[in-house]
Amino acid sequence: MNETTKISVAEPSFELRAYLKSELAQRYNPCLSPRGALRKLNEWIRHNPELYRRLHEEGPEGRHDVSFTLRQVRLLVEYLGEP
């Protein structure tokens, strides 16, 4: 008899908080390297002018910061959904 065992790997639940950009990018793109995931997330952001503007022009955060603030994470979830 061939019996297949399914192993369930629970995804950690998503928490709204500040994240390192690479950490959040990997939540959205877990199969990519940290660098590749960040590149992909930045591509999504650049291709959505309203999201880009709201992320970088409405708050005190800079484009070159290494982390997303809670405000920015809320915006990303609003536009992209939860990772």
VONU-867304 format. One record per atom (N, C-alpha, C): residue in one letter; atom name; x, y, z. Coordinates in steps of 0.05 Angstrom, whole numbers. Layout:
N
+---+----+--------+--------+--------+
! r !  a !     px !     py !     pz !
+---+----+--------+--------+--------+
! A ! CA !      X !      Y !      Z !
...
+---+----+--------+--------+--------+
END
This chain:
83
+---+----+--------+--------+--------+
! r !  a !     px !     py !     pz !
+---+----+--------+--------+--------+
! M !  N !     16 !    -23 !      0 !
! M ! CA !      0 !      0 !      0 !
! M !  C !     17 !     25 !      0 !
! N !  N !     11 !     43 !    -18 !
! N ! CA !     24 !     69 !    -18 !
! N !  C !      7 !     89 !     -2 !
! E !  N !     19 !    100 !     18 !
! E ! CA !      5 !    119 !     35 !
! E !  C !     20 !    145 !     35 !
! T !  N !      7 !    166 !     28 !
! T ! CA !     20 !    192 !     27 !
! T !  C !     13 !    207 !     53 !
! T !  N !     34 !    217 !     65 !
! T ! CA !     31 !    232 !     90 !
! T !  C !     33 !    262 !     83 !
! K !  N !     13 !    277 !     91 !
! K ! CA !     14 !    305 !     87 !
! K !  C !     24 !    319 !    112 !
! I !  N !     44 !    335 !    108 !
! I ! CA !     55 !    350 !    130 !
! I !  C !     46 !    379 !    127 !
! S !  N !     33 !    389 !    148 !
! S ! CA !     24 !    416 !    147 !
! S !  C !     44 !    434 !    161 !
! V !  N !     53 !    454 !    146 !
! V ! CA !     71 !    473 !    157 !
! V !  C !     55 !    499 !    161 !
! A !  N !     52 !    507 !    185 !
! A ! CA !     36 !    530 !    191 !
! A !  C !     52 !    555 !    186 !
! E !  N !     40 !    573 !    170 !
! E ! CA !     52 !    599 !    165 !
! E !  C !     49 !    616 !    190 !
! P !  N !     70 !    630 !    198 !
! P ! CA !     66 !    648 !    221 !
! P !  C !     46 !    670 !    214 !
! S !  N !     28 !    676 !    233 !
! S ! CA !      9 !    697 !    226 !
! S !  C !     22 !    724 !    223 !
! F !  N !     10 !    740 !    206 !
! F ! CA !     22 !    766 !    200 !
! F !  C !     14 !    786 !    222 !
! E !  N !     34 !    801 !    231 !
! E ! CA !     31 !    821 !    252 !
! E !  C !     36 !    848 !    240 !
! L !  N !     17 !    867 !    244 !
! L ! CA !     22 !    894 !    236 !
! L !  C !     41 !    907 !    255 !
! R !  N !     65 !    913 !    245 !
! R ! CA !     86 !    926 !    260 !
! R !  C !    107 !    936 !    241 !
! A !  N !    127 !    950 !    251 !
! A ! CA !    149 !    958 !    234 !
! A !  C !    166 !    934 !    226 !
! Y !  N !    176 !    933 !    202 !
! Y ! CA !    192 !    911 !    192 !
! Y !  C !    216 !    921 !    177 !
! L !  N !    238 !    906 !    179 !
! L ! CA !    260 !    911 !    161 !
! L !  C !    249 !    907 !    132 !
! K !  N !    258 !    922 !    114 !
! K ! CA !    247 !    920 !     86 !
! K !  C !    252 !    892 !     75 !
! S !  N !    276 !    881 !     80 !
! S ! CA !    282 !    854 !     70 !
! S !  C !    264 !    833 !     83 !
! E !  N !    258 !    837 !    109 !
! E ! CA !    241 !    817 !    124 !
! E !  C !    213 !    817 !    112 !
! L !  N !    202 !    841 !    108 !
! L ! CA !    174 !    842 !     97 !
! L !  C !    174 !    833 !     68 !
! A !  N !    194 !    839 !     53 !
! A ! CA !    196 !    830 !     25 !
! A !  C !    195 !    800 !     24 !
! Q !  N !    210 !    787 !     42 !
! Q ! CA !    210 !    758 !     42 !
! Q !  C !    183 !    746 !     51 !
! R !  N !    168 !    761 !     67 !
! R ! CA !    141 !    752 !     74 !
! R !  C !    124 !    751 !     49 !
! Y !  N !    127 !    770 !     31 !
! Y ! CA !    112 !    771 !      6 !
! Y !  C !    123 !    752 !    -15 !
! N !  N !    149 !    746 !    -14 !
! N ! CA !    161 !    729 !    -34 !
! N !  C !    180 !    709 !    -21 !
! P !  N !    169 !    689 !     -7 !
! P ! CA !    185 !    671 !      9 !
! P !  C !    203 !    653 !     -7 !
! C !  N !    198 !    649 !    -32 !
! C ! CA !    214 !    631 !    -48 !
! C !  C !    239 !    646 !    -60 !
! L !  N !    240 !    672 !    -57 !
! L ! CA !    263 !    687 !    -68 !
! L !  C !    284 !    692 !    -46 !
! S !  N !    308 !    698 !    -55 !
! S ! CA !    329 !    706 !    -36 !
! S !  C !    320 !    733 !    -24 !
! P !  N !    332 !    741 !     -1 !
! P ! CA !    325 !    767 !     10 !
! P !  C !    329 !    790 !    -10 !
! R !  N !    350 !    789 !    -25 !
! R ! CA !    355 !    810 !    -45 !
! R !  C !    335 !    810 !    -67 !
! G !  N !    329 !    786 !    -77 !
! G ! CA !    309 !    783 !    -98 !
! G !  C !    281 !    790 !    -89 !
! A !  N !    275 !    783 !    -65 !
! A ! CA !    248 !    790 !    -54 !
! A !  C !    245 !    820 !    -51 !
! L !  N !    266 !    833 !    -42 !
! L ! CA !    266 !    862 !    -39 !
! L !  C !    263 !    876 !    -66 !
! R !  N !    278 !    866 !    -85 !
! R ! CA !    276 !    877 !   -113 !
! R !  C !    248 !    874 !   -123 !
! K !  N !    236 !    851 !   -119 !
! K ! CA !    208 !    846 !   -129 !
! K !  C !    188 !    865 !   -115 !
! L !  N !    191 !    868 !    -88 !
! L ! CA !    173 !    886 !    -74 !
! L !  C !    176 !    915 !    -83 !
! N !  N !    201 !    923 !    -87 !
! N ! CA !    206 !    951 !    -97 !
! N !  C !    194 !    954 !   -125 !
! E !  N !    194 !    934 !   -141 !
! E ! CA !    182 !    935 !   -168 !
! E !  C !    152 !    939 !   -166 !
! W !  N !    139 !    924 !   -148 !
! W ! CA !    111 !    927 !   -144 !
! W !  C !    104 !    955 !   -135 !
! I !  N !    120 !    966 !   -117 !
! I ! CA !    116 !    993 !   -107 !
! I !  C !    119 !   1014 !   -129 !
! R !  N !    140 !   1011 !   -145 !
! R ! CA !    145 !   1030 !   -167 !
! R !  C !    123 !   1030 !   -188 !
! H !  N !    111 !   1006 !   -192 !
! H ! CA !     90 !   1004 !   -212 !
! H !  C !     63 !   1013 !   -202 !
! N !  N !     61 !   1022 !   -178 !
! N ! CA !     36 !   1032 !   -167 !
! N !  C !     42 !   1061 !   -157 !
! P !  N !     38 !   1081 !   -175 !
! P ! CA !     45 !   1108 !   -169 !
! P !  C !     32 !   1119 !   -143 !
! E !  N !      7 !   1112 !   -139 !
! E ! CA !     -6 !   1122 !   -115 !
! E !  C !      6 !   1110 !    -90 !
! L !  N !     12 !   1084 !    -90 !
! L ! CA !     25 !   1071 !    -67 !
! L !  C !     52 !   1084 !    -63 !
! Y !  N !     68 !   1087 !    -84 !
! Y ! CA !     94 !   1099 !    -82 !
! Y !  C !     93 !   1126 !    -69 !
! R !  N !     75 !   1143 !    -79 !
! R ! CA !     72 !   1170 !    -68 !
! R !  C !     64 !   1169 !    -39 !
! R !  N !     45 !   1153 !    -32 !
! R ! CA !     36 !   1152 !     -4 !
! R !  C !     57 !   1141 !     14 !
! L !  N !     74 !   1122 !      5 !
! L ! CA !     95 !   1111 !     21 !
! L !  C !    117 !   1131 !     27 !
! H !  N !    124 !   1147 !      7 !
! H ! CA !    148 !   1163 !      9 !
! H !  C !    143 !   1193 !     11 !
! E !  N !    120 !   1203 !      5 !
! E ! CA !    116 !   1232 !      5 !
! E !  C !     97 !   1241 !     26 !
! E !  N !     82 !   1224 !     39 !
! E ! CA !     63 !   1233 !     59 !
! E !  C !     73 !   1231 !     87 !
! G !  N !     96 !   1220 !     91 !
! G ! CA !    107 !   1217 !    118 !
! G !  C !    136 !   1225 !    120 !
! P !  N !    146 !   1223 !    144 !
! P ! CA !    174 !   1231 !    148 !
! P !  C !    195 !   1210 !    139 !
! E !  N !    186 !   1187 !    131 !
! E ! CA !    204 !   1165 !    124 !
! E !  C !    218 !   1171 !     98 !
! G !  N !    242 !   1161 !     95 !
! G ! CA !    258 !   1164 !     70 !
! G !  C !    258 !   1139 !     54 !
! R !  N !    263 !   1143 !     28 !
! R ! CA !    264 !   1120 !      9 !
! R !  C !    286 !   1101 !     16 !
! H !  N !    307 !   1111 !     27 !
! H ! CA !    331 !   1095 !     32 !
! H !  C !    333 !   1084 !     60 !
! D !  N !    312 !   1087 !     76 !
! D ! CA !    311 !   1075 !    103 !
! D !  C !    313 !   1044 !    100 !
! V !  N !    323 !   1031 !    120 !
! V ! CA !    326 !   1002 !    119 !
! V !  C !    301 !    988 !    129 !
! S !  N !    282 !   1003 !    140 !
! S ! CA !    257 !    990 !    150 !
! S !  C !    233 !   1006 !    141 !
! F !  N !    210 !    991 !    141 !
! F ! CA !    184 !   1004 !    137 !
! F !  C !    172 !   1010 !    165 !
! T !  N !    161 !   1033 !    168 !
! T ! CA !    147 !   1040 !    192 !
! T !  C !    120 !   1027 !    193 !
! L !  N !    107 !   1027 !    216 !
! L ! CA !     81 !   1016 !    218 !
! L !  C !     62 !   1029 !    198 !
! R !  N !     64 !   1056 !    194 !
! R ! CA !     47 !   1070 !    175 !
! R !  C !     51 !   1058 !    147 !
! Q !  N !     76 !   1054 !    140 !
! Q ! CA !     82 !   1043 !    113 !
! Q !  C !     73 !   1015 !    110 !
! V !  N !     76 !    999 !    131 !
! V ! CA !     66 !    971 !    129 !
! V !  C !     36 !    970 !    126 !
! R !  N !     22 !    988 !    140 !
! R ! CA !     -7 !    989 !    136 !
! R !  C !    -14 !    996 !    107 !
! L !  N !      0 !   1015 !     95 !
! L ! CA !     -5 !   1022 !     67 !
! L !  C !      1 !    998 !     49 !
! L !  N !     23 !    984 !     53 !
! L ! CA !     29 !    961 !     36 !
! L !  C !      7 !    940 !     38 !
! V !  N !     -2 !    935 !     62 !
! V ! CA !    -24 !    915 !     66 !
! V !  C !    -50 !    925 !     52 !
! E !  N !    -55 !    951 !     54 !
! E ! CA !    -79 !    962 !     41 !
! E !  C !    -78 !    958 !     11 !
! Y !  N !    -54 !    962 !     -1 !
! Y ! CA !    -52 !    960 !    -31 !
! Y !  C !    -45 !    931 !    -40 !
! L !  N !    -30 !    916 !    -25 !
! L ! CA !    -20 !    890 !    -34 !
! L !  C !    -33 !    867 !    -20 !
! G !  N !    -47 !    872 !      2 !
! G ! CA !    -58 !    851 !     18 !
! G !  C !    -37 !    841 !     38 !
! E !  N !    -45 !    823 !     56 !
! E ! CA !    -26 !    812 !     75 !
! E !  C !     -8 !    793 !     61 !
! P !  N !     17 !    793 !     69 !
! P ! CA !     36 !    773 !     57 !
! P !  C !     30 !    745 !     66 !
+---+----+--------+--------+--------+
END
